[in-house]
Amino acid sequence: MAGLTTFVAFAVPVWLCAAVVLPSLLKDPAIRWALASALGTVMASLAAVWGHGFATRAEGTTGRSASSVQATAERAVAIGRDNQGPVSTGDAQVPAQSPAVAPAAPQHPASSPVDAVTASGNRSIAIGGNNSGPLSTGDQPDSPRP
């Protein structure tokens, strides 16, 4: 697709300039076609640079995505975007909130992805967006385990 776009970006300006626009200004066809080819080369170069940028851009809804999401320690959790579910790094599971009992979570606009989200400590939780779910690291004061 990029090759076809580059070819069209070259051929259309060359033909328009050499056959339509420049004949009334320049009578010598050699000069007219050389000038039109130079313009076509410039346009094709710009199209090729645009195509390369388009093909190598980051994916995502905003055109960017989290470039690094890492959980490097034992029982660490790293989430690059918004979180809506329960997250636990401890021994016991976090109970899911019942929709009838749980208070309504505040409505936040969708967060944009961040460049890096890293959870590097034991039982750490790092979230790159908004959180509306229950979190637990297992560090409960009455817990039999630390």
Sequence and secondary structure as in RCSB ss.txt:
>XXXX:A:sequence
MAGLTTFVAFAVPVWLCAAVVLPSLLKDPAIRWALASALGTVMASLAAVWGHGFATRAEGTTGRSASSVQATAER
AVAIGRDNQGPVSTGDAQVPAQSPAVAPAAPQHPASSPVDAVTASGNRSIAIGGNNSGPLSTGDQPDSPRP
>XXXX:A:secstr
 HHHHHHHHHHHHHHIIIIIIGGGT   HHHHHHHHHHHHHHHHHHHHHHHHHHHTS  STTS   SEEEE STT
 EEESS B S EE SSS      TTTS            SEEEE STT EEESS B S EE S  TT S  
